[in-house]
Amino acid sequence: MSYRCTHYPIGNVQRNAKDVQPRMTGKFKQTLCAALAASLALIAAARAGECPRKDALGTSRILAVDPATSPRVGLKSFPQTLPLQDHEVVLTFDDGPWPTTTPRILAALAHECVRATFFVIGKPASEHPEIVRAMAAQGHTVGHHTWSHRNLKYMKPAAAMAEIDKGIAAVETVLHGTATTTPGTPFFRFPYFEMTPQTLENLHRRGIAVFGADLWASDWNPMTPAQQLKLLTERLRIARKGIILLHDPKKQTAAMLPALLRVLRDNHYRVVHLVPAVHKTVAEKTH
């Protein structure tokens, strides 16, 4: 069986980072810590009861994704996607964490009491563990996106799996203190949506769901936040539902997100939060 592999020129992790990776000065670290503390305070208030803002978008429902029944989802790459109802969306963010933009993303989500899924890269996760821990503390789902955002399609299968596992181990170390290659959240997204039958089958055997997307904002292309919002909302108007792909290292996305969340609220869209179902690997199920 073959799958559509959509090419999107996000670029490698070094090129993505050059515009957003600051020098970690003392003043910057204080600003970063303050931003994370503020967004954590908003989530703590929400967890203490209902969302503190009655007019917030909120999170409509939780969808448990079982890799056994949903091994590969997202219509940009696969024939099937998640069982979403009309006007239901899943917010996903790739390529983080980045210290100048991801805290802004987290703050915007917290302000609207919305939970998302972040597919993080292992190397920056190791360099900025406090941001990844903040994602998890705020109730977001943390998935995996390799160690350094290499294009796995052009690597030998063993090298590609090593890149995947190194990324998983880095994130697991940050979140759980153990460098395991068995992820607590078995969600993975290929860089550039480029994959091979061998890596797909390997992940399936290990009980790891592969995520594509149903629509995106093309935020790897330079544009203003207003242009990006218009592009995404027009695509969403046609699709009416789906897994949305965004990138938290992008300044234009961080600037656009509060307006997007208001558009979703004002047009009666509902946000679905993804969590892993209790799962077993294929090998475990055959014994």
C-alpha positions as CSV (number, residue, x, y, z in Angstrom):
1,M,0.0,0.0,0.0
2,S,1.3,3.5,-0.9
3,Y,0.5,6.8,0.7
4,R,0.6,10.4,-0.4
5,C,3.6,12.1,1.1
6,T,3.0,15.9,0.9
7,H,6.1,18.0,0.6
8,Y,6.2,21.2,2.7
9,P,9.4,23.2,2.8
10,I,9.7,23.8,6.5
11,G,13.4,23.4,6.4
12,N,15.7,21.8,8.9
13,V,15.8,22.5,12.6
14,Q,18.8,24.8,12.4
15,R,17.2,27.0,9.7
16,N,13.9,27.1,11.6
17,A,15.7,28.1,14.7
18,K,17.8,31.0,13.4
19,D,15.1,33.6,13.6
20,V,13.8,32.5,17.0
21,Q,16.6,31.1,19.0
22,P,17.9,33.9,21.2
23,R,21.0,34.0,23.3
24,M,19.9,32.9,26.8
25,T,20.8,36.1,28.7
26,G,19.9,36.5,32.3
27,K,17.1,39.0,31.4
28,F,15.7,36.7,28.8
29,K,15.6,33.8,31.2
30,Q,13.7,35.9,33.6
31,T,11.2,36.8,30.9
32,L,10.8,33.2,29.8
33,C,10.2,32.1,33.4
34,A,7.6,34.8,33.9
35,A,5.8,33.8,30.7
36,L,5.7,30.2,31.7
37,A,4.6,31.0,35.2
38,A,1.7,33.2,33.9
39,S,0.4,30.5,31.6
40,L,0.7,27.9,34.4
41,A,-1.3,30.1,36.7
42,L,-4.1,30.3,34.2
43,I,-4.2,26.5,33.8
44,A,-4.2,26.1,37.6
45,A,-7.2,28.3,37.9
46,A,-9.0,26.3,35.2
47,R,-8.2,23.0,36.9
48,A,-9.5,24.4,40.2
49,G,-13.0,24.5,38.7
50,E,-14.5,25.5,35.4
51,C,-12.6,27.6,33.0
52,P,-12.3,31.0,34.7
53,R,-13.3,32.8,31.6
54,K,-17.0,32.1,30.7
55,D,-16.5,33.3,27.2
56,A,-13.5,31.2,26.5
57,L,-13.4,28.7,23.6
58,G,-12.6,25.8,25.9
59,T,-11.9,22.2,25.1
60,S,-15.0,20.4,24.0
61,R,-14.1,16.7,24.5
62,I,-11.2,14.3,24.9
63,L,-10.6,11.7,22.2
64,A,-8.5,8.6,23.2
65,V,-6.5,7.5,20.2
66,D,-5.6,3.8,20.0
67,P,-2.7,3.0,17.6
68,A,-4.2,-0.4,17.0
69,T,-7.4,1.1,15.5
70,S,-6.0,4.4,14.3
71,P,-2.4,3.6,13.3
72,R,-2.1,6.3,10.7
73,V,-4.3,9.4,10.5
74,G,-4.5,12.6,8.5
75,L,-5.8,13.0,5.0
76,K,-2.8,14.9,3.7
77,S,-0.9,11.7,3.9
78,F,-3.3,8.8,4.5
79,P,-6.7,7.6,3.4
80,Q,-8.2,8.0,6.8
81,T,-8.3,10.4,9.7
82,L,-9.7,10.8,13.2
83,P,-13.5,10.3,13.8
84,L,-14.2,14.0,14.2
85,Q,-17.7,15.5,13.9
86,D,-18.6,18.6,11.9
87,H,-17.0,21.7,13.3
88,E,-14.6,19.7,15.5
89,V,-10.9,20.5,15.2
90,V,-7.6,19.2,16.7
91,L,-4.8,21.7,17.2
92,T,-1.3,20.3,16.7
93,F,2.0,22.1,16.8
94,D,5.3,20.9,15.3
95,D,9.0,21.6,15.7
96,G,9.2,23.1,19.2
97,P,10.1,23.9,21.8
98,W,11.5,27.4,21.1
99,P,11.9,29.9,24.0
100,T,10.7,33.1,22.2
101,T,7.5,31.6,20.7
102,T,6.3,28.5,22.5
103,P,5.6,30.3,25.8
104,R,3.4,32.7,23.8
105,I,1.6,29.7,22.2
106,L,1.0,28.2,25.6
107,A,-0.2,31.5,27.1
108,A,-2.7,31.9,24.2
109,L,-4.0,28.3,24.7
110,A,-4.3,28.8,28.4
111,H,-6.2,32.0,28.0
112,E,-8.9,30.2,26.1
113,C,-8.7,27.0,28.2
114,V,-7.7,25.0,25.1
115,R,-5.5,21.9,25.0
116,A,-3.4,20.9,22.0
117,T,-0.9,18.3,20.9
118,F,2.8,19.2,20.5
119,F,5.1,17.1,18.3
120,V,8.5,18.1,19.7
121,I,12.0,17.7,18.4
122,G,14.3,15.9,20.8
123,K,17.3,18.2,20.6
124,P,15.6,21.5,21.5
125,A,13.5,19.6,24.0
126,S,16.8,18.6,25.7
127,E,18.0,22.3,25.5
128,H,14.7,23.8,26.9
129,P,13.3,21.1,29.1
130,E,11.3,23.6,31.2
131,I,9.1,24.4,28.2
132,V,8.3,20.8,27.5
133,R,7.5,20.2,31.2
134,A,5.2,23.3,31.0
135,M,3.4,21.8,28.1
136,A,2.7,18.6,30.0
137,A,1.9,20.5,33.3
138,Q,-0.7,22.5,31.4
139,G,-2.5,19.3,30.2
140,H,-1.3,19.3,26.6
141,T,-0.3,16.1,24.9
142,V,3.4,15.8,24.0
143,G,4.2,13.6,21.0
144,H,7.4,13.0,19.1
145,H,9.1,14.4,16.0
146,T,12.6,12.9,15.8
147,W,15.8,14.1,17.3
148,S,16.8,16.8,14.8
149,H,14.1,17.0,12.1
150,R,16.0,15.1,9.4
151,N,14.2,13.9,6.4
152,L,13.8,10.2,7.2
153,K,12.8,9.2,3.6
154,Y,16.4,9.6,2.4
155,M,18.0,7.7,5.3
156,K,18.6,4.0,5.6
157,P,16.0,2.3,7.7
158,A,18.3,1.6,10.6
159,A,19.5,5.2,10.7
160,A,16.0,6.6,10.4
161,M,14.8,4.5,13.4
162,A,17.9,5.6,15.3
163,E,16.9,9.3,14.7
164,I,13.3,8.5,15.8
165,D,14.4,6.7,18.9
166,K,17.0,9.3,19.9
167,G,14.2,11.9,19.8
168,I,11.8,9.7,21.8
169,A,14.5,9.0,24.4
170,A,15.3,12.7,24.8
171,V,11.7,13.7,25.4
172,E,11.1,10.8,27.8
173,T,14.1,11.9,29.8
174,V,12.8,15.4,30.0
175,L,9.3,14.3,31.1
176,H,9.9,11.1,33.1
177,G,13.7,11.0,33.8
178,T,14.2,7.8,31.8
179,A,15.9,7.6,28.4
180,T,13.5,4.9,27.1
181,T,12.5,4.4,23.5
182,T,9.0,3.2,24.5
183,P,7.1,6.5,24.6
184,G,4.5,7.2,27.2
185,T,2.6,9.0,24.5
186,P,2.8,6.8,21.4
187,F,2.2,9.6,18.9
188,F,4.7,10.4,16.2
189,R,4.8,12.8,13.2
190,F,7.3,12.5,10.4
191,P,9.3,15.6,9.5
192,Y,8.0,16.9,6.1
193,F,5.5,14.0,6.2
194,E,8.2,12.0,4.4
195,M,8.1,8.3,5.3
196,T,9.0,4.9,4.0
197,P,7.1,1.5,4.3
198,Q,9.8,0.2,6.6
199,T,9.6,3.0,9.2
200,L,5.8,2.9,9.0
201,E,5.7,-0.8,9.7
202,N,8.3,-0.5,12.5
203,L,6.2,2.1,14.3
204,H,3.1,0.1,13.8
205,R,4.7,-3.0,15.4
206,R,5.7,-0.9,18.3
207,G,2.2,0.5,18.8
208,I,3.0,4.1,17.9
209,A,0.4,6.0,15.9
210,V,1.6,8.1,13.0
211,F,0.0,11.5,12.6
212,G,-0.4,13.5,9.4
213,A,-2.8,16.4,9.1
214,D,-6.1,17.3,7.4
215,L,-5.3,21.0,6.8
216,W,-2.6,23.5,7.6
217,A,-1.8,27.2,7.6
218,S,1.3,26.9,5.4
219,D,3.1,28.8,8.1
220,W,6.5,27.8,6.8
221,N,5.9,30.5,4.2
222,P,6.6,34.1,5.3
223,M,3.4,36.0,5.6
224,T,1.7,38.4,8.1
225,P,-0.4,37.0,11.0
226,A,-3.5,38.4,9.3
227,Q,-2.7,36.7,6.0
228,Q,-2.0,33.4,7.8
229,L,-5.3,33.7,9.7
230,K,-7.2,34.4,6.4
231,L,-5.6,31.4,4.7
232,L,-6.3,29.0,7.5
233,T,-9.9,30.1,8.1
234,E,-10.7,29.8,4.4
235,R,-9.3,26.3,4.3
236,L,-11.2,25.4,7.5
237,R,-14.5,26.8,6.1
238,I,-14.1,24.3,3.2
239,A,-13.0,21.3,5.3
240,R,-15.4,22.1,8.2
241,K,-13.3,19.9,10.6
242,G,-10.0,18.2,11.0
243,I,-6.4,18.0,12.4
244,I,-4.8,21.4,12.0
245,L,-1.0,21.7,11.6
246,L,0.8,24.7,13.0
247,H,4.4,25.4,14.0
248,D,5.1,26.9,17.4
249,P,8.6,28.2,16.5
250,K,7.1,30.6,14.0
251,K,6.6,34.2,15.2
252,Q,3.8,34.8,12.8
253,T,1.9,31.8,14.2
254,A,2.4,32.9,17.8
255,A,1.1,36.3,16.8
256,M,-1.9,34.9,14.9
257,L,-3.0,32.2,17.4
258,P,-5.1,34.4,19.8
259,A,-7.1,35.7,16.8
260,L,-7.5,32.1,15.4
261,L,-8.9,30.9,18.8
262,R,-11.4,33.8,18.8
263,V,-12.5,32.9,15.2
264,L,-13.0,29.3,16.3
265,R,-15.1,30.4,19.3
266,D,-17.2,32.9,17.3
267,N,-17.9,30.4,14.5
268,H,-18.9,27.6,16.9
269,Y,-16.0,25.3,16.3
270,R,-15.2,22.8,19.1
271,V,-11.6,21.8,20.1
272,V,-11.0,18.1,20.6
273,H,-8.0,17.1,22.8
274,L,-6.1,13.9,22.0
275,V,-4.8,11.5,24.5
276,P,-3.3,8.0,24.1
277,A,-5.6,5.1,24.8
278,V,-4.2,2.1,26.8
279,H,-2.4,0.2,24.1
280,K,-0.2,-2.8,23.4
281,T,2.3,-3.3,20.7
282,V,1.5,-5.8,17.9
283,A,4.1,-8.1,19.4
284,E,2.5,-8.0,22.8
285,K,-1.0,-8.7,21.3
286,T,0.2,-11.9,19.6
287,H,1.4,-13.5,22.9
